[in-house]
């Protein structure tokens, strides 16, 4: 039996300011994780959902980057305002937040009608 229903990794990698890819830390990922952890605690989900800081997820161009397991769903361009939707839809209802999917994640929505 898994220890958590969901394990959320939020990239908090920091790169040199000159790197053209940028980094998730400079795009607000630390605050996103703090808001996410607080919201999970408020909803009583913090014992079954783990939100961890992650090193580089190698998706800086799409950051801030979040990956949620066990499904392996990758969200990109996430901001603090997206946290509530991710919690309500993905964590509480098991729905994919399509508008936040990173390129290449379309397979999560291709066969949803079947």
C-alpha positions in Angstrom: 0.0 0.0 0.0 1.5 3.4 -1.0 2.3 5.8 1.8 0.6 8.7 -0.1 -2.3 8.8 -2.5 -0.5 11.6 -4.4 3.1 12.8 -4.4 3.6 16.2 -5.8 7.1 17.4 -6.8 7.5 21.2 -7.3 10.8 22.2 -9.0 12.7 24.8 -7.0 15.8 24.6 -9.0 17.8 27.8 -9.2 20.1 28.6 -12.2 22.4 31.4 -13.1 20.5 34.5 -14.3 22.3 34.3 -17.6 20.9 30.9 -18.4 18.4 31.3 -21.3 16.2 28.5 -19.9 15.5 30.4 -16.7 14.6 28.5 -13.6 11.5 27.6 -11.6 12.8 29.3 -8.5 12.9 32.7 -10.2 9.4 32.1 -11.5 7.9 31.7 -8.0 8.0 28.0 -7.4 8.9 28.3 -3.7 5.8 30.3 -3.0 3.7 27.9 -5.1 4.9 25.0 -2.9 4.2 27.0 0.3 0.6 27.8 -0.9 0.0 24.2 -2.0 1.2 22.8 1.3 -0.9 25.3 3.3 -4.0 24.5 1.2 -3.5 20.7 1.6 -3.2 21.2 5.4 -6.3 23.4 5.5 -8.3 20.6 3.7 -6.9 17.9 5.9 -5.2 16.2 2.9 -1.6 16.6 4.1 -1.4 13.1 5.5 -2.4 11.5 2.2 -0.8 14.0 -0.2 2.9 14.9 -0.1 4.2 18.1 -1.6 7.9 18.1 -1.9 10.5 20.6 -3.2 12.4 19.0 -6.1 15.7 19.8 -7.7 15.8 20.3 -11.5 13.0 18.5 -13.3 14.6 19.5 -16.6 11.6 21.4 -17.8 12.7 24.9 -17.0 11.4 26.4 -20.3 7.9 25.3 -19.1 8.3 26.3 -15.5 7.3 26.6 -12.8 7.1 22.8 -13.2 5.1 20.4 -11.1 4.8 16.6 -11.6 2.2 14.6 -9.7 2.6 10.8 -9.1 1.4 8.1 -9.3 0.0 9.2 -12.7 3.1 11.1 -13.8 1.2 14.2 -14.8 3.4 17.2 -15.6 2.0 20.7 -15.3 3.9 23.8 -16.5 3.6 27.5 -16.2 2.0 27.0 -12.8 1.3 30.1 -10.7 0.0 30.6 -7.2 -3.5 31.2 -8.6 -3.5 27.7 -10.2 -2.9 25.9 -6.9 -6.6 25.9 -5.9 -7.6 24.4 -9.3 -5.0 21.7 -9.0 -6.1 20.8 -5.5 -9.8 20.8 -6.3 -9.7 19.1 -9.6 -6.6 16.8 -9.6 -6.2 16.0 -6.0 -9.8 15.9 -4.8 -11.6 14.8 -7.9 -8.9 13.0 -9.9 -9.3 15.2 -12.9 -6.5 16.4 -15.1 -6.2 20.2 -15.4 -5.7 20.2 -19.2 -4.8 23.9 -19.6 -1.7 23.4 -17.4 -0.4 20.2 -19.1 3.1 20.5 -20.5 3.6 19.8 -24.2 3.7 16.1 -24.8 1.1 15.3 -22.0 -1.8 15.2 -24.4 -2.1 11.4 -23.9 -3.8 12.1 -20.6 -6.8 13.7 -22.5 -6.9 11.8 -25.8 -9.1 8.9 -24.8 -11.0 10.5 -21.9 -14.4 10.0 -23.7 -13.9 6.2 -24.0 
